[in-house]
Amino acid sequence: MTTSTRPFFKLALLIFPFLVSELPAAQPSNPNGSSAAPIGLLRLKAVTKAGAAVPVAASKYTVDDLQPDVAAGVGKIRKSDVEVLTLDAGREWSRPLRGSPNDVTFVSFEVYASQTTIIEVGGARLGVTVSSSDGYLQLMYDSASSGALQWRSLGMVMKAEPHGGQMLAPLPVLTVRLDPVQNVWDLYSDARLLAHNLPLIAALKNSVKITVKAGIDGAWVCGLVLADENPLYEDSNENGIDDRFEQQQRGGLLAKNASLLERKFLADQWRLAQRENGAPILSFKRPLPDRALAAPSNKP
């Protein structure tokens, strides 16, 4: 070190500790887009930005602890630092819903499904089956309000990948809105309204539980939230449509006793607006697929 640089070096040694003490504390990393909110639900975040939707009160929702009970073929593992309920092929797992049979209620869940997996939420039924693309599965719903199964496509396909040795397709976070009085249900994919005013299945209408029936290669449940209020949007009139969109579109909220035709018209407008402008993708930590086997070494 030359004589001319020594004073600068000594000054740096004096100043450096002060600079370090004034730097902001390092923030913990947030891997895989994890979120403080259960399965990323927008109104369940502990801290929200200015102008964001008002959080749902803690007394109005339940985050299930995904306990496997004592049923054979149902267990619990930790994968990619996420608690996962595992179901062997053909096994079932159920949880009761919140509220009374006549209450509007919301059920949000994250499921990794294999072919023939079925999810029943009150009087709504979803199913996963093969798609026209190799290696992909598609999400269906049962459109039969009574009688035999009548599967209809929801236009959603998911890639099946190995998870714990099982070929499973991660579904997006799905939220079912049940409206027993109007005898209909809605479905959200992440925060996008995917389908609305679907008829409840008569034989299941009085069911007050969610049931996951694993398909031919099992299923995983990675999150389940039961809520009395819409966990995605402010929805004071309980019609499943974002209050802010209603205010913007028509200058006020639909009455709670508005006809299904009025609600359908507004919901169709909202779906179109979401397709054109996009809708939030829920961000949270998900289990990753199994790592590929290491390539064989070229060394003798």
C-alpha positions in Angstrom: 0.0 0.0 0.0 1.5 3.4 -1.0 1.8 6.3 1.4 -0.8 8.3 -0.5 -3.6 5.6 -0.1 -3.1 5.1 3.7 -5.2 8.2 4.9 -8.1 7.1 2.6 -7.9 3.5 3.9 -8.0 4.7 7.5 -11.0 7.0 6.8 -12.8 4.1 5.1 -12.3 1.9 8.1 -13.9 4.7 10.3 -16.9 5.3 8.0 -17.8 1.8 7.0 -19.3 0.6 10.3 -21.5 3.7 10.3 -22.7 3.1 6.8 -23.5 -0.5 7.6 -25.6 0.5 10.6 -27.6 2.9 8.4 -28.4 0.3 5.7 -31.9 -1.3 5.9 -32.0 -4.7 7.5 -31.9 -7.5 5.0 -35.4 -8.9 4.2 -36.0 -12.6 4.2 -36.3 -14.2 0.8 -39.7 -15.1 -0.6 -39.0 -18.3 -2.6 -41.4 -19.7 -5.2 -43.7 -16.6 -4.9 -44.8 -17.6 -1.4 -47.4 -15.4 0.3 -48.4 -14.8 3.9 -52.0 -15.5 2.8 -53.2 -19.1 2.9 -52.9 -20.4 -0.7 -52.5 -16.8 -1.8 -56.1 -15.7 -1.2 -56.2 -11.9 -1.8 -58.4 -10.9 1.3 -56.6 -13.2 3.8 -53.3 -11.3 3.7 -52.1 -10.0 7.1 -50.8 -6.8 5.5 -52.5 -5.3 2.4 -51.5 -2.4 0.2 -53.4 0.9 0.2 -56.5 0.6 -1.9 -56.5 -3.2 -1.7 -59.6 -5.1 -0.7 -60.5 -5.1 3.0 -59.3 -8.3 4.7 -61.8 -10.9 5.9 -62.1 -11.0 9.7 -60.2 -13.9 11.2 -63.5 -15.1 12.8 -65.0 -15.6 9.3 -62.7 -18.1 7.8 -60.9 -21.4 8.7 -57.6 -22.6 7.4 -57.8 -26.4 7.5 -54.8 -28.2 9.1 -55.1 -31.1 6.6 -55.0 -33.8 9.2 -55.3 -37.3 7.6 -57.4 -38.8 10.4 -57.1 -42.5 10.7 -58.2 -43.6 7.2 -55.9 -46.1 5.5 -54.2 -44.8 2.4 -54.4 -41.1 3.6 -51.2 -39.6 5.0 -49.2 -36.4 5.4 -45.8 -35.4 4.1 -43.7 -32.3 3.7 -42.7 -31.6 0.1 -40.8 -28.5 -1.1 -41.3 -27.1 2.5 -45.1 -27.5 2.1 -47.4 -29.6 4.2 -49.3 -32.0 1.9 -52.1 -34.4 2.6 -51.7 -37.5 0.4 -54.4 -39.8 -0.8 -53.6 -43.2 -2.4 -55.6 -44.2 -5.5 -59.3 -44.5 -4.8 -59.1 -43.0 -1.3 -61.4 -40.2 0.0 -60.9 -37.4 2.5 -63.7 -35.0 3.7 -64.1 -31.9 5.8 -67.4 -30.1 6.9 -68.2 -26.7 5.5 -68.8 -23.6 7.5 -72.3 -22.1 8.2 -75.8 -23.4 7.8 -77.1 -25.3 4.7 -78.8 -22.1 3.5 -75.8 -19.8 3.8 -73.7 -18.5 0.9 -70.3 -20.0 1.6 -66.9 -20.1 -0.1 -64.5 -23.0 -0.3 -61.0 -22.5 -1.7 -58.5 -25.4 -2.3 -55.3 -26.4 -3.9 -55.3 -30.0 -5.2 -52.8 -32.0 -7.2 -55.0 -34.5 -9.1 -54.6 -37.6 -11.2 -57.0 -38.9 -13.8 -60.5 -39.7 -12.5 -60.0 -37.5 -9.3 -63.4 -36.1 -8.2 -63.9 -33.1 -5.9 -67.4 -32.5 -4.4 -68.2 -29.3 -2.6 -71.7 -29.3 -1.3 -73.9 -29.7 -4.4 -71.1 -28.9 -6.8 -68.9 -31.6 -8.5 -65.6 -31.3 -10.3 -63.7 -34.0 -12.1 -60.3 -34.5 -13.7 -59.9 -36.6 -16.8 -57.7 -37.1 -19.8 -57.4 -34.3 -22.4 -56.7 -34.5 -26.1 -53.0 -33.5 -25.5 -50.7 -36.2 -24.4 -49.4 -35.7 -20.8 -52.2 -33.3 -19.9 -55.4 -33.6 -17.9 -58.5 -31.4 -18.1 -60.9 -30.1 -15.5 -64.6 -30.9 -15.9 -67.8 -30.2 -14.0 -71.0 -32.2 -13.6 -73.8 -30.2 -15.2 -76.5 -32.7 -14.1 -78.8 -31.1 -11.6 -80.3 -34.5 -11.2 -79.8 -38.0 -12.7 -76.6 -39.5 -14.1 -73.3 -37.7 -14.5 -73.1 -35.2 -17.3 -69.5 -34.0 -17.5 -68.8 -30.7 -19.3 -65.5 -29.1 -20.0 -64.3 -25.9 -18.3 -61.7 -25.3 -21.0 -58.8 -25.8 -18.6 -55.9 -28.2 -19.1 -53.0 -29.0 -16.7 -49.8 -30.8 -17.3 -49.3 -34.1 -15.3 -45.9 -34.5 -13.7 -44.3 -36.9 -11.2 -44.9 -35.8 -7.6 -43.7 -38.3 -5.1 -43.7 -41.0 -7.8 -47.3 -40.2 -8.7 -48.4 -38.6 -12.0 -50.3 -35.6 -10.7 -51.5 -32.3 -12.4 -51.4 -29.2 -10.1 -54.8 -27.5 -10.4 -54.9 -23.7 -9.9 -56.4 -22.5 -6.7 -60.1 -23.2 -7.1 -62.8 -21.3 -5.2 -66.3 -22.6 -5.2 -69.1 -20.2 -4.2 -72.2 -22.1 -3.0 -75.6 -20.4 -3.1 -78.1 -22.9 -1.8 -81.0 -20.4 -1.8 -80.6 -19.6 -5.6 -79.6 -23.3 -6.1 -76.4 -22.3 -8.0 -72.7 -22.3 -7.6 -69.8 -20.4 -9.1 -66.2 -21.3 -9.8 -63.0 -19.2 -9.7 -59.7 -20.2 -11.1 -57.1 -18.2 -9.0 -59.0 -14.8 -8.9 -60.7 -15.2 -12.3 -64.4 -16.0 -12.4 -64.4 -19.2 -14.5 -68.0 -20.2 -14.5 -71.2 -18.9 -12.8 -74.8 -19.9 -12.1 -74.1 -23.6 -12.5 -76.9 -25.7 -11.1 -76.4 -27.6 -7.9 -76.8 -31.3 -8.0 -80.1 -32.2 -6.3 -78.8 -35.4 -4.7 -75.9 -33.4 -3.1 -77.6 -30.1 -2.3 -77.9 -30.9 1.4 -74.3 -32.0 1.6 -72.3 -29.8 3.9 -68.8 -31.0 3.3 -66.0 -31.0 0.7 -64.8 -34.4 -0.4 -61.7 -35.2 -2.4 -61.8 -38.7 -4.1 -58.4 -39.6 -5.4 -58.1 -40.8 -9.0 -56.1 -43.7 -10.5 -52.7 -42.4 -9.3 -53.8 -40.7 -6.1 -54.2 -37.1 -5.2 -52.6 -34.4 -3.0 -54.4 -31.7 -1.0 -52.0 -28.7 -0.4 -54.5 -26.2 1.0 -58.1 -25.8 2.1 -59.8 -22.6 3.3 -63.5 -22.3 4.3 -64.9 -18.8 4.4 -68.2 -17.0 5.2 -67.1 -14.1 2.9 -65.6 -14.0 -0.6 -61.8 -14.5 0.1 -60.9 -12.9 -3.3 -63.0 -9.7 -3.6 -65.1 -7.4 -1.5 -68.6 -8.8 -2.1 -71.0 -7.3 0.4 -74.1 -8.4 -1.5 -72.8 -12.0 -1.7 -73.4 -12.4 -5.4 -69.8 -13.5 -6.2 -69.0 -10.3 -8.2 -66.4 -7.8 -7.2 -68.2 -4.8 -5.5 -65.8 -2.4 -7.1 -66.6 -3.7 -10.6 -70.4 -3.4 -9.9 -69.9 0.2 -8.7 -67.8 1.1 -11.7 -70.1 -0.7 -14.2 -73.5 0.3 -12.9 -73.0 2.9 -10.2 -74.2 0.7 -7.4 -74.6 -2.8 -6.2 -77.2 -5.3 -7.3 -79.8 -6.0 -4.6 -79.3 -9.3 -2.7 -82.6 -10.5 -4.1 -81.8 -9.6 -7.7 -82.8 -12.2 -10.3 -80.3 -14.7 -11.7 -80.8 -13.1 -15.1 -79.6 -9.7 -13.8 -76.7 -11.3 -12.0 -75.8 -13.4 -15.1 -75.7 -10.2 -17.3 -73.3 -8.5 -14.9 -71.2 -11.6 -14.3 -70.8 -12.0 -18.0 -69.5 -8.4 -18.3 -67.1 -9.1 -15.4 -65.7 -12.2 -17.0 -65.2 -10.3 -20.3 -63.4 -7.5 -18.5 -61.2 -10.0 -16.7 -60.3 -11.7 -20.0 -59.4 -8.4 -21.5 -57.6 -6.9 -18.6 -56.3 -9.9 -16.8 -57.0 -11.1 -13.2 -54.5 -11.6 -10.3 -52.6 -14.9 -10.2 -52.5 -16.1 -6.6 -48.9 -16.3 -5.4 -47.8 -18.8 -2.7 -45.4 -21.7 -2.2 -46.4 -24.9 -4.1 -44.8 -28.4 -4.0 -42.3 -28.8 -6.9 -42.3 -31.9 -9.2 -39.8 -34.7 -8.6 -36.3 -33.9 -9.8 -35.2 -35.6 -13.0 -32.7 -38.3 -12.6 -29.1 -37.1 -13.0 -27.6 -37.6 -16.4 -25.2 -40.6 -16.4 -21.5 -39.8 -16.1 -19.3 -40.1 -19.1 -16.4 -41.2 -16.9 -15.4 -44.9 -17.1 
